[in-house]
Amino acid sequence: MSQQSFPIRPFMPADTVALRDLFAQSIEELTAEDYTEDQRLAWMATAADAKAFADRLGSMLTLVVQVNGEYLGFASLKDNTVVDMLYVHPYAVGQGVGTVLVDALERLAKARGAKELTVEASDTAQTFFADRGYIPGRRNLIPIEDEWLSNTTMSKPLTDEGASAEQPENT
């Protein structure tokens, strides 16, 4: 599978409305096999307050992929150790948007000294993270409004594997 490259930029407050829409579409269309309608509605409602959603995104390192004015995805790194949010537009799934975003978060976290990243991966996202080397730890039940949503805490060490093969030896 060829890896497409996408432009990445930091979140700006003007992105809030579009990212709230992307967040809701992603949940509604991509998680239907893993979560009930009531669970998805409760999850989407966590972004109902635009100011709170903007504050949440702005409080973390949030990266956005936008191509020709279309928002394709966003991801947030919390405390340099947690992939807090990763949402890809349903029409962009499978094109490498999520991979580009998580690759960038992993590189930035490692450059800033993180030894490991964790994520509370939705049941829908577990395979994506497992394919990237994240190891499942514990199952969680998260209360949102009157619903309980399950996810799995997964972690990945940020090692220097392969670094010695890439660096030329001094002669």
C-alpha positions as CSV (number, residue, x, y, z in Angstrom):
1,M,0.0,0.0,0.0
2,S,1.5,3.3,-1.0
3,Q,1.8,6.0,1.6
4,Q,0.3,9.3,0.5
5,S,1.7,12.5,2.0
6,F,-0.6,15.1,3.4
7,P,0.1,18.7,4.6
8,I,0.0,19.0,8.3
9,R,-0.5,22.2,10.2
10,P,-1.3,23.3,13.8
11,F,-4.9,23.7,15.0
12,M,-6.2,27.3,14.8
13,P,-9.4,28.5,16.6
14,A,-11.0,29.1,13.2
15,D,-10.9,25.3,12.6
16,T,-13.3,24.6,15.5
17,V,-16.6,24.4,13.6
18,A,-15.2,22.3,10.8
19,L,-13.4,19.9,13.2
20,R,-16.6,19.5,15.3
21,D,-18.4,18.5,12.1
22,L,-15.6,16.1,11.2
23,F,-15.6,14.7,14.8
24,A,-19.3,14.0,14.6
25,Q,-19.2,12.5,11.1
26,S,-16.3,10.3,12.0
27,I,-18.1,8.9,15.1
28,E,-21.5,8.5,13.4
29,E,-20.2,6.8,10.2
30,L,-17.1,4.9,11.4
31,T,-18.1,3.5,14.8
32,A,-21.6,2.2,14.1
33,E,-20.4,-1.5,14.2
34,D,-18.9,-1.1,17.6
35,Y,-21.2,1.4,19.5
36,T,-25.0,1.8,19.7
37,E,-26.7,4.9,18.4
38,D,-27.2,6.2,22.0
39,Q,-23.5,5.7,22.7
40,R,-22.5,7.5,19.5
41,L,-24.9,10.4,20.3
42,A,-23.4,10.8,23.8
43,W,-19.9,10.7,22.4
44,M,-20.7,13.3,19.7
45,A,-22.3,15.5,22.4
46,T,-18.9,15.9,24.1
47,A,-18.1,18.4,21.4
48,A,-21.5,20.3,21.6
49,D,-20.0,23.2,23.3
50,A,-17.8,24.9,20.6
51,K,-15.8,27.0,23.1
52,A,-15.0,24.0,25.3
53,F,-14.1,21.9,22.2
54,A,-11.8,24.7,20.9
55,D,-10.3,25.0,24.4
56,R,-9.7,21.3,24.5
57,L,-8.0,21.2,21.1
58,G,-6.0,24.4,21.9
59,S,-4.8,23.0,25.2
60,M,-2.9,20.2,23.5
61,L,-0.6,19.9,20.5
62,T,-3.3,19.5,17.8
63,L,-2.4,18.8,14.2
64,V,-4.8,19.2,11.2
65,V,-4.8,17.8,7.7
66,Q,-6.6,20.1,5.3
67,V,-6.4,19.7,1.5
68,N,-8.0,22.2,-0.9
69,G,-10.1,23.6,1.9
70,E,-11.4,20.2,2.9
71,Y,-10.7,18.9,6.5
72,L,-9.5,15.3,6.3
73,G,-8.5,14.7,9.9
74,F,-7.0,15.9,13.1
75,A,-5.0,14.4,16.0
76,S,-4.0,15.8,19.5
77,L,-1.1,15.0,21.8
78,K,-1.8,15.6,25.5
79,D,1.1,16.1,28.0
80,N,3.5,14.8,25.3
81,T,2.6,11.2,26.2
82,V,-1.0,10.6,25.2
83,V,-2.7,10.5,21.8
84,D,-5.8,12.1,23.1
85,M,-7.8,12.5,19.8
86,L,-7.5,11.0,16.3
87,Y,-10.4,11.6,13.9
88,V,-10.4,11.1,10.2
89,H,-13.2,12.1,7.9
90,P,-15.1,9.0,6.7
91,Y,-14.4,9.8,3.1
92,A,-10.6,10.0,3.8
93,V,-10.4,6.6,5.7
94,G,-7.8,4.3,4.3
95,Q,-5.9,7.0,2.5
96,G,-3.1,7.4,5.1
97,V,-4.5,10.5,6.9
98,G,-4.5,8.8,10.3
99,T,-1.0,7.3,9.7
100,V,0.4,10.7,8.7
101,L,-1.1,12.4,11.8
102,V,0.0,9.7,14.3
103,D,3.5,9.5,12.7
104,A,3.9,13.2,13.3
105,L,2.7,13.0,16.9
106,E,5.1,10.1,17.6
107,R,8.0,12.0,16.1
108,L,7.2,15.2,18.0
109,A,6.7,13.3,21.3
110,K,10.0,11.5,20.9
111,A,11.9,14.6,20.0
112,R,10.5,16.2,23.1
113,G,11.8,13.3,25.2
114,A,8.8,11.0,25.5
115,K,9.8,7.3,25.9
116,E,6.3,5.9,25.3
117,L,2.9,7.0,24.0
118,T,-0.5,5.8,25.2
119,V,-3.9,6.0,23.7
120,E,-7.4,5.1,24.9
121,A,-8.3,3.5,21.6
122,S,-12.0,3.1,20.7
123,D,-13.0,-0.4,19.8
124,T,-13.1,0.9,16.2
125,A,-9.5,2.2,16.3
126,Q,-7.8,-0.7,18.1
127,T,-6.7,-2.4,14.9
128,F,-5.2,0.8,13.5
129,F,-3.1,1.3,16.6
130,A,-2.2,-2.4,17.0
131,D,-0.9,-2.3,13.4
132,R,1.3,0.6,14.4
133,G,2.9,-1.3,17.3
134,Y,0.6,-0.2,20.2
135,I,0.1,-3.0,22.7
136,P,-3.3,-3.4,24.4
137,G,-3.2,-3.0,28.2
138,R,-6.5,-2.6,30.0
139,R,-10.1,-2.4,29.0
140,N,-12.0,0.7,30.2
141,L,-15.6,1.7,30.5
142,I,-16.0,5.4,30.2
143,P,-19.3,7.1,31.4
144,I,-20.6,9.8,29.0
145,E,-24.0,11.2,29.9
146,D,-26.2,8.2,30.6
147,E,-24.1,5.8,28.4
148,W,-21.0,3.7,29.0
149,L,-18.4,3.5,26.2
150,S,-15.7,0.9,26.1
151,N,-12.1,1.4,24.9
152,T,-8.7,0.0,25.5
153,T,-5.6,1.7,26.8
154,M,-2.8,0.8,24.5
155,S,0.9,1.9,24.6
156,K,3.9,2.0,22.3
157,P,7.5,2.5,23.3
158,L,9.2,5.2,21.3
159,T,12.5,3.4,20.8
160,D,15.5,4.1,18.5
161,E,15.1,0.8,16.7
162,G,16.9,0.8,13.5
163,A,18.7,4.0,14.3
164,S,22.2,2.4,14.3
165,A,21.6,1.0,10.8
166,E,20.6,4.4,9.5
167,Q,23.6,6.3,10.9
168,P,26.9,6.0,9.1
169,E,29.8,4.9,11.2
170,N,32.7,7.3,11.7
171,T,35.8,6.1,9.9
